[in-house]
């Protein structure tokens, strides 16, 4: 029975002044039915601003608390997470131009279910992400509606401390399964669209890439660090050619082993569920806006250098790559991948060729990961070179300490020689 026939149209109350107007038009009958089956009526839908708002860099995040009356007149409480385009017009325009929500919708509603089906077809049950739903009527805005993983006791690890070895292993296991599914998806369903094969890395986006990847604030601090003079000299004029090299590197090579990279695989985009003894039961990914088809070297650098605990980043790097590789091969065999299996030496060769990807992670992502929570954590302040956030990021003593080990490690491997 529909909620409308029971004296409630399922719409949310008028939102507080700091929330968008369209929020009051949301109805959730389809989503509630997908979660619990039939019901009598929706009693109320209450929007609540997500407590981690200061850690969301490109979107509006809300928790929707839903009270439902069942046929036996008992009530049930549900919770959804709504991710939507920000009210900031500049940000909304950037997200729209880059088709980020379109990509994420494809991932949640089409691609990931097919990945999970590939495993189901060979007898393995696997879940990569929270379940996604649709609202009842078109809102005229880009959005993603998800099950609330917190209700199942999923949570992020402490990004400031970084992931310990066991958590890294669980993430790499799931990432290897995710990558293997993407390689087999291409065999079964055909190639990914241009939004994934080219993504944001097109000549049309050159100006945006130039602004977003400007290194001025990082380099001005690097210049002051102890024992960093040679590395600074190597990178001093890198803004002049960085985007050229980025556009070149991000063109995938069809002769190599390629996967659909998550593209933003850091601690805040991984959710863990633990049992009563603290053992990890399940690991899921969220945030699929910037997936990119290409070498798995991209996700490996991103995850390990941004999110492994400081004592693991370089000391266990090769071990973690090997751990990932063994799981990748196991899953490719399970899914009956038809092409020649990738070799570990070729994966290492791809890692060496993609040194710029490693530099981008430690100079753009890692400083954000290591910064204490801020209420101004948005893309605009990330792009404004003079902002207080940038200064705080690159002068953070913990970041400087980690970089005193990571930068020489990158340089000794030739990963900064991409001029």
C-alpha positions in Angstrom: 0.0 0.0 0.0 1.4 3.4 -0.9 2.2 5.9 1.7 0.2 8.6 -0.1 -3.0 6.6 0.4 -2.3 6.6 4.1 -2.3 10.3 4.7 1.5 10.8 4.3 3.2 11.5 1.0 6.6 10.3 2.2 8.2 13.7 1.6 10.7 15.2 3.9 9.8 18.3 5.9 11.0 21.7 4.8 14.8 21.6 5.3 16.6 24.0 7.6 17.9 27.1 5.8 21.4 25.7 5.3 20.1 22.7 3.4 18.9 22.8 -0.2 15.3 23.5 -1.1 14.9 20.3 -3.2 15.4 18.2 -0.1 11.7 18.8 0.8 10.6 17.1 -2.4 12.4 13.8 -1.7 10.1 10.7 -1.3 11.6 7.3 -0.5 8.9 4.6 -1.0 11.0 2.7 -3.6 14.1 2.7 -1.4 12.2 1.7 1.7 10.5 -1.1 -0.1 13.9 -2.3 -1.5 15.2 -2.4 2.1 12.3 -4.0 4.0 9.6 -5.1 1.5 6.0 -3.9 1.7 4.9 -1.5 4.5 1.9 0.5 5.6 3.3 4.1 5.3 6.3 6.3 5.8 5.7 8.3 9.0 8.6 10.7 8.7 11.8 11.5 6.9 14.3 13.6 8.8 17.5 14.9 7.2 20.5 15.1 9.3 23.8 16.7 8.3 26.6 14.1 8.3 29.0 14.5 11.2 32.0 14.0 8.8 31.0 17.1 6.7 34.4 18.6 7.3 36.0 15.6 5.5 33.9 15.7 2.3 35.7 17.5 -0.4 33.2 17.7 -3.3 29.7 16.9 -2.3 26.8 17.5 0.2 26.4 14.5 2.5 23.2 13.9 4.5 21.8 11.1 6.6 18.1 10.5 6.0 16.4 9.0 9.1 13.1 7.3 8.1 10.4 6.0 10.4 8.1 3.5 8.8 4.8 2.0 10.0 4.5 -1.7 9.1 1.3 -3.6 8.5 1.1 -4.8 12.1 1.2 -1.1 13.1 4.7 -1.4 14.7 7.3 1.1 13.6 10.7 0.5 12.1 13.5 3.0 11.8 15.7 3.0 8.7 18.6 5.2 7.6 20.0 6.2 4.2 22.9 8.2 3.2 22.3 10.8 0.5 25.2 12.3 -1.4 24.3 15.2 -3.7 25.8 18.0 -5.7 26.8 20.9 -3.5 24.8 24.1 -3.5 27.9 26.0 -4.4 27.5 26.8 -8.1 31.2 26.8 -8.9 31.6 23.3 -7.4 28.4 22.0 -9.0 29.6 23.3 -12.4 32.9 21.5 -12.0 31.3 18.2 -11.0 28.8 18.5 -13.8 31.5 19.2 -16.4 33.5 16.2 -15.2 30.4 14.0 -15.1 31.5 12.7 -11.7 28.0 11.9 -10.4 27.1 10.3 -13.7 30.1 8.0 -13.4 29.3 7.1 -9.8 25.7 6.3 -10.7 26.9 3.9 -13.4 29.3 2.3 -10.9 26.7 1.7 -8.2 23.7 0.8 -10.3 25.3 -1.0 -13.3 29.0 -1.9 -13.2 29.5 -3.1 -9.6 26.4 -5.3 -9.6 27.9 -6.9 -12.8 31.2 -7.4 -11.0 29.4 -9.1 -8.1 27.5 -11.3 -10.6 30.8 -12.4 -12.2 31.8 -13.9 -8.9 28.3 -15.3 -8.2 28.5 -17.2 -11.5 31.6 -19.0 -10.2 30.1 -19.7 -6.8 31.7 -16.9 -4.8 29.7 -14.3 -2.8 31.3 -10.9 -2.7 30.2 -7.4 -2.0 32.3 -4.4 -3.1 30.1 -1.4 -2.0 27.0 -0.4 -0.1 23.7 -1.1 -1.8 22.4 1.9 -3.9 18.8 3.0 -4.3 16.8 5.6 -6.3 14.4 8.2 -5.0 10.8 8.1 -6.3 10.9 11.1 -8.5 13.6 13.0 -10.4 14.9 15.8 -8.2 16.6 17.8 -11.0 19.9 17.4 -9.1 22.7 14.8 -9.2 22.6 12.4 -6.3 23.5 9.0 -5.0 21.3 7.3 -2.3 23.0 4.5 -0.3 22.3 2.2 2.5 23.7 3.6 5.8 26.7 1.3 6.5 27.0 2.8 10.0 23.8 0.9 10.9 25.8 -2.3 10.3 28.7 -1.1 12.4 30.9 -0.2 9.5 33.4 2.6 10.1 36.5 4.1 8.7 39.9 3.4 10.2 41.8 6.3 11.7 43.2 8.0 8.7 45.7 10.1 10.7 47.3 6.9 12.1 47.1 5.1 8.8 46.1 1.5 8.1 48.0 -1.3 9.9 49.3 -4.4 8.1 46.1 -6.4 8.7 43.8 -3.7 7.5 46.0 -3.0 4.4 45.9 -6.7 3.6 42.1 -6.8 3.7 41.8 -3.7 1.5 44.3 -5.1 -1.0 42.4 -8.4 -1.1 39.2 -6.5 -2.0 41.0 -4.2 -4.4 42.6 -7.2 -6.2 39.1 -8.8 -6.5 37.7 -5.5 -7.7 40.4 -5.1 -10.3 40.2 -8.7 -11.5 36.4 -8.3 -12.0 37.0 -5.1 -14.1 39.4 -7.0 -16.4 36.9 -9.9 -16.8 34.0 -7.4 -17.2 35.7 -6.0 -20.4 35.9 -9.6 -21.8 32.2 -10.3 -21.0 30.4 -6.9 -21.4 32.8 -4.9 -23.7 34.8 -1.8 -23.1 34.2 0.8 -20.5 32.9 4.2 -21.9 35.0 7.2 -22.5 34.1 8.6 -19.1 36.3 5.8 -17.7 38.9 5.3 -20.4 39.7 9.1 -20.6 37.9 10.4 -17.6 39.0 13.9 -16.5 42.3 13.5 -18.3 41.5 15.2 -21.6 42.8 18.3 -23.3 39.4 20.0 -22.8 40.1 19.9 -19.0 43.7 21.2 -19.3 42.9 24.5 -17.5 41.1 22.7 -14.6 43.9 20.1 -14.3 46.5 23.0 -14.2 44.6 24.8 -11.4 43.9 21.7 -9.4 47.4 20.3 -9.6 49.4 23.5 -9.1 52.4 22.7 -6.9 53.3 26.2 -5.7 52.3 25.8 -2.1 54.0 22.3 -1.8 57.2 23.5 -3.5 57.5 26.6 -1.4 57.5 24.4 1.7 59.7 21.7 0.2 62.4 24.4 -0.4 62.6 24.9 3.4 62.9 21.2 4.4 66.2 19.8 5.5 68.2 17.8 3.0 65.6 18.4 0.3 67.6 20.8 -1.9 68.4 18.3 -4.7 64.8 17.1 -4.9 63.5 20.7 -4.9 65.8 21.5 -7.8 64.4 18.5 -9.7 60.8 19.6 -9.2 61.1 23.4 -9.0 59.7 24.1 -12.5 57.4 21.0 -12.6 54.2 23.0 -13.0 55.4 23.9 -16.5 55.1 20.3 -17.7 53.2 18.3 -15.1 49.8 18.5 -16.9 51.4 17.5 -20.2 52.9 14.4 -18.6 49.7 13.7 -16.7 47.7 13.7 -19.9 50.3 11.4 -21.5 50.6 9.0 -18.6 46.9 8.6 -18.2 46.4 7.3 -21.7 46.1 3.6 -21.1 48.3 1.2 -23.1 46.1 -1.5 -24.7 49.2 -3.9 -24.8 49.5 -3.8 -21.0 47.3 -5.3 -18.3 44.6 -2.7 -17.4 41.9 -2.5 -14.8 39.2 0.0 -13.8 41.0 1.8 -10.9 38.9 3.0 -8.0 40.7 6.3 -8.5 40.3 7.6 -5.0 41.3 4.7 -2.9 42.3 6.2 0.5 41.3 5.4 4.1 38.1 7.5 4.1 36.7 5.7 1.1 37.1 2.2 2.7 34.6 1.0 5.4 35.5 -1.8 7.8 33.1 -4.0 9.8 34.7 -5.8 12.8 33.4 -8.5 15.0 33.2 -8.3 18.8 36.9 -9.4 19.0 38.1 -6.7 16.6 38.6 -9.1 13.7 37.7 -7.6 10.3 34.5 -9.2 8.9 34.0 -7.2 5.8 35.6 -4.4 3.8 33.7 -2.2 1.4 34.6 0.7 -0.9 32.6 4.0 -1.3 33.0 7.0 -3.5 33.3 6.0 -7.2 33.4 9.4 -8.9 36.9 9.3 -10.4 37.3 5.7 -11.6 39.9 5.5 -14.4 40.8 2.6 -16.7 44.5 2.0 -16.9 47.4 0.5 -15.0 46.7 -0.9 -11.5 49.8 1.0 -10.5 47.6 4.0 -10.0 45.4 2.5 -7.3 48.4 0.8 -5.6 50.4 4.1 -5.3 47.2 5.9 -4.1 46.3 3.4 -1.4 49.7 2.5 -0.1 51.3 6.0 -0.1 48.2 7.8 1.1 46.8 5.4 3.7 49.3 2.7 4.9 50.7 3.5 8.4 53.9 5.5 8.1 56.1 2.6 9.1 54.6 0.5 6.2 54.6 2.9 3.3 58.1 2.3 2.1 59.4 -0.5 4.3 56.6 -2.9 3.2 55.8 -1.4 -0.2 57.1 -4.3 -2.3 55.6 -6.8 0.1 52.1 -5.1 -0.3 52.5 -5.1 -4.1 53.3 -8.8 -4.0 50.3 -9.5 -1.7 48.0 -7.6 -4.0 49.4 -9.4 -7.1 49.0 -12.9 -5.6 45.3 -12.1 -4.8 44.8 -10.6 -8.3 46.1 -13.8 -10.0 43.9 -16.0 -7.8 40.8 -14.0 -8.7 41.6 -13.8 -12.4 41.9 -17.6 -12.4 38.7 -18.0 -10.5 36.9 -15.8 -13.0 38.4 -17.6 -15.9 40.2 -14.6 -17.4 41.0 -15.6 -21.0 44.1 -13.4 -21.7 47.6 -14.2 -20.6 47.9 -13.6 -16.8 49.9 -10.5 -15.8 53.4 -11.0 -14.4 54.7 -9.5 -11.2 57.8 -8.0 -13.1 55.4 -6.3 -15.5 53.4 -4.8 -12.6 56.7 -3.5 -11.1 57.6 -2.1 -14.5 54.3 -0.3 -14.6 54.9 1.1 -11.1 58.3 2.4 -12.3 56.8 4.0 -15.4 54.1 5.7 -13.4 56.3 7.7 -11.0 54.2 10.8 -11.6 51.3 9.0 -10.0 53.3 8.4 -6.9 54.4 12.0 -6.7 50.8 13.2 -7.2 49.7 11.1 -4.2 52.4 12.3 -1.8 52.2 15.9 -2.8 48.4 16.3 -3.3 46.6 13.5 -1.4 48.8 12.6 1.5 48.9 16.1 3.0 45.0 16.2 3.0 44.9 12.7 4.6 47.3 13.7 7.4 45.6 17.1 8.2 43.4 17.2 11.2 39.7 17.7 10.5 38.8 21.1 9.1 35.5 22.8 8.5 36.8 24.2 5.2 37.7 20.9 3.5 36.3 21.5 0.1 37.7 21.5 -3.4 37.8 25.2 -3.7 40.3 25.6 -0.8 42.3 22.7 -2.3 42.6 24.7 -5.5 43.4 28.0 -3.9 47.1 28.0 -3.5 47.2 30.7 -0.9 44.5 29.3 1.4 45.1 28.6 5.0 44.3 25.0 4.4 47.2 24.6 2.0 49.7 26.2 4.4 48.4 23.9 7.2 48.7 20.9 5.0 52.3 21.4 4.0 53.7 22.6 7.3 52.0 19.8 9.3 55.0 18.3 11.3 53.6 14.8 10.9 53.4 15.2 7.1 56.9 16.7 6.9 58.3 13.7 9.0 56.7 11.1 6.7 57.9 12.9 3.6 61.5 13.0 4.9 61.4 9.2 4.4 59.0 8.9 1.4 60.6 11.6 -0.9 64.2 10.1 -0.8 62.6 6.6 -1.4 60.8 7.9 -4.5 63.9 9.6 -5.7 66.1 6.5 -5.2 63.7 4.5 -7.3 63.8 7.1 -10.1 60.1 7.9 -9.6 60.7 11.7 -9.6 62.5 11.6 -13.0 59.5 12.2 -15.1 60.4 15.6 -16.6 
